Amino acid sequence: MSFRFNPESFRDNSFNEEIRAKLTKALNSSSGSSTPTMVETASSEKGAVQGAKMAAVSNSGSLGAATDSESTMRSRKLDILKSDIIVSKVNFPTMPKLEILDLDISAQPRSLVKGICKISCMDAMLQIQTEIEGNLLLVYSEYSPEFTTPTLNCKGSFTIPITMVFSGVQLEAITNIFVKNSGIGISFNDVNLDFDFNCSIKILQSTIEKRLKKSMQSLFKDVLPKVIFNMSQSLFTAETGSSRPTEAASGDEEAYSSSTAPKVILEETDMQELSAANMLRLSTLISSRQTLSLQATVLNVPSTIPGCLERQNLHRFNSRIPSLSNYYAAYKDPERHAALMKRTSSTLAIHPPSSLRSENLLPERVLQENAYDLKTIASIQSRIFDRGADDNVRPRRRKLTLKRKKKSKEEVPTEAPDSGISSGTDTFVGSPEPTTPVAEDANQPTTETSSIPANTMLSLKLPTSIRPNYLTRLERTLLPLETGREKATASINPLEEPGFSPYRPELHRLHSSLYSPLSRHGSMLISSKELSEPKQLLDPKGLNLLCLNRHARKWGNEEEPPPYQI
Amino acid sequence: MLDYMESVSRAFEQSTGWSRDNSYANITATSKALLDFKIPTAFEFQVSNATTPYTFNTTRVSTRNIFNGSLTYLYSDADNLKDMVRGSGAVSLQQVTETYRYFQPFYNHKSAPSNGDRLVRKSLYYGRMYYPTSNLEAMMIKRLTPYTQVKLKCLSTFNEFNILTCHWQRDTGRNCQELIFSTNDLLCGYRFLHNFLGTPSKMKTSLYNNSSLSLGTELWLGLITLSPGCSTTLRYCTHAPNTGRPLTLTLSWNPFFGNLSSSYSAKTSTSTTFCAKYDFNLYSIDSNLSFGVEVWRRGSTNQQHEPPTSQSINKTDNLMYHHLLPTLSQSSSHGHGQTKMEHEQQLLQDLTTAFSTSLKRIDREKFEIENFQNDYSCANFTSVWKLSTSLRDKNLKVLWEGKFKGFLVSAGGEFFKSSPLLDNRSRTPLYPARFGVQLQYST
């Protein structure tokens, strides 16, 4: 998956023209049944935000489809509009800024991409013209029941042209973005909006301004997320129908459109990269890798196999597995480790598994500081052997007789075990701390996406009702196996191994970290039926953002997610 | 086309001697009837009857998008209401059609309530229930004194939308005042109408006054939205002196919004009416010109009303001024030949001839007017076409109303020059905006 931020679309004036045309169309389609002040302002601000939004995900569509929902939302009120609403001027002089604070493309099967973005838009200007009816009694008599309305003779109509200018619109918002199969969900958390309002009728200016400020809250809470979701939903669903015939010509089109006119927003060819079919494929791919998601209803997927560990958690699992390097993890060299991590983050795409595997090596500092305990080392080694080796393979043990008394003692050489000697000098691999340089700019998408698999920390969201049942069932089924073939069981399910006492608390912690979302965020889980409904996307229950880097890990595993203002 | 219940309530007003036209609400009723007539918007069928002399009911069924209807009951204790309200087969079309309003100067219409308090304190109760919306309409009209009347109108719906509107009206003939209060938007209103030139002259024969000049004003204030309204209107009704055909001029002025509107309505013959209205806004320099025409068609059966001729006028003229002439003719026939007498006679004769021309003229005018009115009210009209158009709105309204086999049929439509939705499809010059048919049957 990739996305593009096309700054060229904001360079010339075509973006402003596009916005103007779309806003005019949208406002007039909804002007039939709503008050002018509310709609105008709501839509105008929407326009501003929409502009930023388009930049943000570079994924946008017709505003007209968006505002249709708004007109249905509003109840039928007095219509004092006498003409169409004309958006006469739109100006976005500076490019809207987008800062991706956080991105997660593989966390959940239910949402393809989750991210936190900071959107800022400066010095935008918008001018709206319309005509309103000045004789309120005429409006009154038209919208009142005829039977009880007294006959009014003063029914002369008097139209007043009105111009509203929103200048210096400054918007800063922190948004949570969820890309799902059905659409895009956005919630605005921290909105900071400022504008100068100027109305051609000075008497009404303060009143309109007050009402504007009142409506801002609902705009960012309800209107805008709904509008964006509906818009994206229409795009996504329309794409599935139309993608097939245009697929053949898409290559030519892409070349054509990229070479000629600068695209303002996503064109047809762009949308094919975001097509629902591709999204679906990606999501199945992701979900197939997530083998610890205990979907009890689905059979024959890796997640239903007991004891099967997810690939993404492998490094964590490895970090807890008994080995010398893990046991002496405190002695690891911090700066070398950081350098290593930096290297891995850039070159991870080439050989991620090798860099992740934790070698059974003693850290150098342990030897230097003489901090090792031979008994512990011996137990670790024998445990590794018991766990991993076949019966017919004899352990290769180097026997050193230091003193006569300790003849029977098994000893691990201080340099390295046999298996580790040949494989290299790298003694610091496999640390459990995934630290990633956070990509602060959207211009570095490649580094960020490539660094993600290294740092994936999956937290599972499981149905709370399933979890205890599943765990008890798991232990029950494992028990006879353990009695029968201890070693095999241990290799399958190291977490359940009872006899490994020094790592018992570690395993518990692993357990708790793997399953922590269950107990903590159990209330946030939603059933798939709810998910299929579009409005549930904006429901607070549905919002759970678990991300990869350190911000998100804090959310997903230790803390509650920040309160979404929905 | 008036509804049955509307004609019953008008009959109630007529029975209790309440002048409908002497109110500011209806000061422009003529131009409204000719220009802004209502067009049925659905297929509608009404069956009405008078179950007792005091109760009336109507069942109405209409279909537009959905099937709906209403039930109406009316009770009134007014006298001889049964005789005034006639069934759809017997009623004359000009009584159930909103058309040109003949406005009588006020000294004519106050004769009915002056004959005692017997007519006073009559009341009318009206209730209407709609289905399937279950809205409820109720109205009560109560005459309190010979000059005052209270009207309550109430609308009740299920969705927290209840309106009560009270009218208090006082009509002394010369002045008419009205106080209105509505709970919808807390609308308060005051209307006032004053009649000039209404005083009957001292000598009835000296001048036949057939014109009236009225000035009215209204003030409105919606207390919740603080929306004010105010207008003032001047109305002048008269008859053309040589043909006796009535004409009405109104001039309205809305000082708040600068609307100036003048209308001219005339019955050019018994079967045609014409109305022109010009609106102008002083503030926005917005103008509009509207025309309306009515064409009535007579039935073939009622042709006994011949148009009056000048011959008959001369005849009646001689008859009517007979009382002035006898002494002169007798004295002349006796003819003693005295010069003094001859001189007196000559003087008298000069005097009478000098007056008789004006008297004759006045009487002929009066006769013309009355004859025209009689001709109109007695005519057996079978149908009427109504057309109105407006230059600014670019629309054409067509309405046909008539009697068909005992039914009162009203069918019409409104057409716009081009559709607001399909601008590019300009092949059809007129675009129908709405149309409907209404059928009424009453016994």
Contacts between the chains, C-beta under 8 A, distances in Angstrom:
chain1	res1	chain2	res2	distance
A	134	B	257	6.0
A	135	B	229	7.3
A	135	B	256	7.7
A	135	B	257	5.2
A	136	B	222	7.2
A	136	B	225	6.0
A	136	B	227	3.4
A	137	B	220	5.9
A	137	B	222	6.9
A	137	B	227	5.5
A	137	B	228	7.7
A	137	B	229	3.9
A	140	B	185	6.1
A	140	B	187	7.4
A	140	B	222	6.3
A	140	B	225	7.4
A	140	B	227	6.5
A	144	B	163	7.7
A	144	B	184	5.6
A	144	B	185	7.9
A	145	B	155	5.5
A	145	B	163	6.7
A	147	B	137	5.2
A	147	B	139	8.0
A	147	B	153	6.3
A	147	B	155	5.6
A	148	B	153	4.9
A	148	B	154	7.1
A	148	B	155	4.7
A	148	B	163	4.4
A	148	B	164	7.4
A	148	B	165	4.4
A	148	B	182	6.5
A	148	B	184	6.6
A	149	B	165	7.4
A	149	B	182	7.3
A	149	B	184	7.3
A	150	B	25	7.1
A	150	B	165	6.3
A	150	B	167	7.1
A	150	B	180	4.9
A	150	B	182	6.6
A	150	B	187	7.6
A	150	B	189	6.2
A	151	B	25	4.2
A	151	B	26	7.5
A	152	B	218	7.6
A	152	B	220	6.7
A	152	B	229	6.6
A	153	B	24	7.0
A	153	B	25	7.3
A	153	B	27	6.9
A	153	B	28	6.4
A	153	B	218	5.9
A	153	B	231	5.0
A	153	B	233	6.3
A	153	B	252	6.6
A	154	B	218	6.6
A	154	B	220	6.9
A	154	B	229	4.5
A	154	B	230	6.1
A	154	B	231	3.6
A	154	B	254	4.9
A	154	B	256	7.5
A	154	B	257	7.7
A	154	B	259	7.6
A	156	B	231	7.8
A	156	B	254	4.9
A	156	B	257	5.5
A	156	B	258	7.8
A	156	B	259	2.8
A	156	B	261	6.8
A	156	B	279	6.9
A	156	B	281	6.8
A	157	B	259	7.9
A	158	B	257	3.9
A	158	B	258	6.9
A	158	B	259	7.0
A	158	B	281	6.3
A	158	B	283	6.8
A	158	B	284	6.3
A	159	B	284	6.5
A	159	B	286	7.4
A	160	B	284	8.0
